[in-house]
Structure formats: C-alpha cells, structure tokens
C-alpha cells in the first residue's frame, strides 16, 4: 500500500488485492463515503473473523492515548488482523496524541489503525505523521454537477444502468446528501426487480413524482414564462414532498446558466461553443435558446435575490412556504417593461 495521499479508488483497488496499510487517515467533510471506506477496510481486514475480539472503536473525546496504543499493540485472535478505529482523533487531549504518534511511526503490521477525522489539523504531529507514514484519503463533498455522475457509477456497481436523465432527476429530488441518494438508489433497485436498464420513469415512480411534474419541467415552464403550468408543476412537486431547498437550488442553477450564456454571447462566442463551455446537452439547445429570449440578462440578475429571499423565508418559517414559493414562481414568470 502506497503511503501519503492516495485516492479512495486506489484504496479499494489495494483491498481487492488483500493489500492493507497498518495506518489509515480518513478525513474530510463527506462523512457518508468516509463511513463506507471504514466498512470496506474492516471487511477486508477481518473477513469472517470474530469482530468482538478483533475490532475496537473509540472516540478521541472519550479515549485515552495509552489505551488506544495498547489496543493497537495487541495481537489478533483467530485472525490475521485486528482493527482499531479512532474517530475524532483531533479531540485527544494532553499528552495522549504523543503516545499515538510514537505508535504511528512504528505500527504493528497485524493491526489496521484507522484515524477518522472531519477536521484534521496537519500542523499537529499526529496528523502530519499519519499522513506521511500511513495512507491518507481525503473525502471532499461533491460539487452539484458531479452528483449525477456519482449516481450513475453507483448504480453500475450494483449491476444496473441508469439513463442520464434519470440520474439528473434523482440528484434534483434528493439534493447533495449522498446518504439520502444511496437510500433512494436502494429503493430504485428493489422497484426495478430483475431489470438491468433503468430509466427516468423508474426514478419518478420511486421518488413519487410523475415525469410530467419534475423540477426540470418547472424550470422549463418558468423559462417560457408559462405561469399557469409552472404553478401546477410546483403544486405537484410540493404534494410529492420534493424539498423546497431542492427546487430553489435547481432554479438558481438554471438562471445562473442562462446568465452565463448571455455573458458569453456578449463576447461574440458562438452558441455551439457556449454550449460546450457551459455543458449544455445537445437536446437542451432549443429550450435554452427559447428561454434566453424570454429572460434577458436583467431578468436573470433579478432572479437571484428573489430566489435567495424565498430560500430564507421558507427556512426561517416566517411565512407559509407554499405561498412563498407560489409568489416566487409568479415573479420569475412575470415580464416587466425592462425585459420587453
């Protein structure tokens, strides 16, 4: 196993080859993937061994450094390895981290020590040593535009294929929580039964909305300033419990894309080049060109404070969320003198 910074994929590749590092430092904000990595490493290290004797889990806020080292220095029972997981090691107090540093510098090869931290301080000796002597994997939160690809890959690992529009719809309905998305994917697999090819309609059925009433159809109606249809779609989305933060996020991203396209057009760049730069799918060209006519740059700029205000009002509970969203849709669809 390589030392220093490695990727999660590299760790998984080594685990399949039965290559284990005696020390892992798993850190970052994406706790769902980090928890999965912990499970993968434990499974590779212990297999069917008795985890009651060979697995210890402690927290830095409750642990004693000497005790952690003692656990890590013990030999496994009826197994090739034992595993010691230390969560929040940054909360170790006093001289405790020093004992652990000494162990990390010379670890027992039959033990797999996992240091799991959301916010490591690499100025401290514990984390700098763990990073250089062990395998350090950072788990960053995915950007919004990365989530559909993550969904597609996740479904592939389960032996199924999900069409791109289905992945986008699932991302739009679930937001950025990979843990929630994972739960919806599990439901999707159960719903599909033996089928290996999954479509947008399957996602719609699982998340409780029809293909006709999705956040993407809402943005399309707003793009055309079709107030009646936009209100109808909004009502159906809210009846299906599609979260308001998700709807606001989709619309914010939509108007940001329109504003970027306007800006690039002002620079004399062709629409095809713009589409490639902004990553607009070919089948989306006509819809975007139509929306640009209905929403000039001033309209796009005015949309952002409206969306921010709606987001704040619905989260603060200062007004009826349904009325706030209805007002938002009406204002986004409204055409004033400047826009015409």
N, C-alpha and C positions, 0 to 999 in steps of 0.2 A: 504494500500500500504506500502510495506516494505521501510525502509529508508536505506541510504548508497548505496553502489554499487549493482546494480541489472542488469540483462540482458534484452535485448530488448524483448526476448520471454516472460520473466516474466511480463514486462510492458504490452505487448499485452494481456496476459492472464488476468491481472487485469482489463484492459479496457473492455474486454468482460463481466466481472462481474460488470461493472459500478463502479469500484474502481479507484478513481483518487487521485493523490498526489497533494497537494496545491503548491508544488515546484518540478520542474524537472530540472536537469542539464544534458543536452545532449552535449557530447563532443567527439572529435576525428577527424581523417582525412577522414573518409568515409562519405562525405557530402551527397551522394545520399540516403543512408539508414537513415541518420540523418534527412533529409528533409521528408522522408516518415514517420518517427516516429512523427515528428511535425504534419503532416497531420492527422495521426491516433489519436493523443491525442486531437487535435482540434475537430475532428469529434465526438469523444466520449464525449467531454465536452459540445459541443454546439448543436450537432444534427441538427435539422432544425431551431434552433433559429436564430434571426436576427444578423448576424455577424457584420453588420455595427455598431451596438451599443455595442456588447459584445466581439469584438476582436480588440486588438491593437497590432501592430507590430512596434518595434523601433530598432534602431541600437545604440550600445554603443558610436560610434564616433559622433553621432548626438544628442544623448539623454541627458536629464538632470535627475540626480538621483531622485530629488524631484518629478519630473513629472511622472517618472516610478512608484514610490511608490503611488502617487495619483491615477494613473490609476488602479493599482493593488488593492487599498483600496476601489475602487468604487464598489457598488453592481450591480449585473446583472439586465438587463431589460428584462422582459418576458422570463426568462431562469433561470435554477438552477445555472449556472456558467457563469463567464466571463473568457476570456483568454488574458493574456498579454505575448507576445513573445519578448524577448530581444536578438537580435543577436549581436555577438561580444561584450559581456559584459566586456571583458578584456580591451576594449578601453574607458571605463568610466574614466573620469579624475577627478582630485582634490578630493573633499570630497564626490563626487557622490556615489562611492561604499559603503561608510559607511551608507548612508541612506538605501541602498538596503539590506545591511547586517542586519540592525535592522528589516526590514520587513521580511526577510527570517527566522529570529529567531522566529517571531510570525506572520505567514501569515494569511490572511483572508481565511477561508475554502471554501468560494464560488468562489474564484479566483484560476485559474490554471496559475502559473507563470512558463514560460519556459525560461531558460537561455541556449542559444545555442552558443557553442564556439568551434572553431577549435583547439585553443591552450590555454587551461586554465592554469593558474599558481596557483597550490594548496598551494603555500606558502602564498598567499594573503588570507585575512579573508573572502572575498566574496565567493571564490570558496571552501575553506575548510568548511565554514559554510553550503553552498548549498549542498555539498557532504554529510555532516553528518545529516543535517535536512531534506533534500529532497531525491528524488530518482535520483541517478546518474547513467547514462548509457553511457558507452564508445563505440564508433563506430570505430573499427580498420579497416584498409584496409585489404581485404582478401589476403591471400597468393595465388599464382598462382594455386597451386594444390587444393585449396579449391573452386575455382570458378565453375568447372563443377558440384560439389555437390550443390552449391548455385543455379545454373541454374535449376537443377533437382527439387529442392524443390520449387523454384519459379513457375515452370510450374505446379507442383502438386497443388499449391494453386489456380491455375486457372482451376482446374478440368481436367487436361490433364496429360498424362505420356509421357516423352521423354526418349528414349533409351540412355544408357550411351555414346555411340559413337556420338550421335547427340549433347549431352551436351558438349563433348570434342571438337567437331568441332566448335560449336558456340563460345566456350571460345577461341579457337585458332584464329578464324577470328575476334573477337571483342576485344581481349586483356583484360585488367584488369578494364576497365571502366564499372561499374555496370549500370550506366545510359544508356550507349550505348547498353549494353546487354539487358537491360529492353526493349528498343525500338525494338530490333530485335525479342525479345520474343513476343511482341505485334503483330509484323508483322507475326510471325510464327503462332500465334493463328488464325489470320484472314485468313491466307493462308489455314490452315487445315480445316476451316469450322466446321462441326459438329463432325469430327473425334476426338476421345479422345486419341488414340495411335499415337504418333508422332515418326518419325524415322530420321536417319541421312540424308536420301534423301530429307526430307522436309526442313531440315536446309540448305542443299546445294542449294535447289531451292530458298530459301528466301535470302540467302546471295550472290547469284549469281555465285556460282561455282558448278561444277559437282562433283559427288562422286569420279570420277577418278582423279580430279585435286584439291587436298587439301594439306594443309601444312604437313599432316601426310604422304601422298603419296610422297611428296617431300623428307621428311626425309628418307623414305623407299628407294627411288631411290639413294639418297646420301649414305645411309648405304651399298648399293650394289655397289657403285662406278659406277652407270649407268649414265654417264654424259649426254648422249643424252636425256634420259627420264627426268632427273632432270631439264634440261634446258627447255624442253617442258612444264613441270608442272609449273616451275617458270613463264614462259611467260603467261600461262593461269591464274595464280593467280594474276599477275600484271594487266592483262586485266580486271579481275573481281574486281579490286581495293582493294584487300586484302593488308592491310598496310605492308610496309617493316618492321616496328618495330615488328609486329606480327610474320612475317616469321623468322626474326633474333631471336626472343625470343624462338620460337618453336625449331629451330635448336640448339640454345645454351643449352636449356634444354635437348635435345636429346643427344648431345655429353657429357654433364655432367653426364647423366645417364650411358652412355657407359663407361666413365672413372671410375665411382663409381663401376660398375660391375667388371671391370678389377681389381681394387684395392681389392675388396672383394675376388675375385678368387685367387689373390696372397696370401691371408691369409688362403687359404685352405677351404674356405666355399663352400658348395655345391650350384649348380645353383638354386635349388628349394628354399633354404634358402635365397639366394641373391635376388631372385625374390620377396619373401615376404618382405624382408627388404627395397627394392627399390620400392616396389609396382608396379611390372610389371604384368599386367593381363596375365592369362594363354595362351590366344590366341595370345599373343605377343611374347611368348618364342622363337619360331623358327626364327622369324625375328631378334630378338636381338642376338641370338647365331650366326646367319649368319653375322650380322653387326660387331660383335666382331672379326671375322676372317678378315674382310676387313679393320677394323680400330683398330690396336693395340694401346696400351697406348700412344705411341709417336704421333700417328696420332690424337688422341683425344686432347692431350695437345696443338698440333699445331693449332687445330681448333679454340680455344678460342681467340687468338689475331687476327686471320682472321675475325672472327665474330665481334669482338669489332671494328676493323678498318672499316669494311663495315658499321656498325651502325653509327660511327662517320662521315664517308664520306657522307652517304645519308642524315644525319640530317644537316650537315653544308652546303650542296648544292655546295660543291667544285667539284663535278663530276656528270656525268649523272647517276642517281640512277639505271637505267636499266642495264647499263654496269657494274656498281659496283657489282650488285647482280649476273650478269652472271659470272663475274670473280670469285666471291666468290664461286659459285656452282662448277665451273671448278676446283678451288684449293681444295675444300673439297673432290671432287671425285678423284683428282689426286693421283696416287700411286707412291711414290718415293722409292729409294733403301733401305732406313732405314726401311720403313714399310714392304717391302717384306722380 
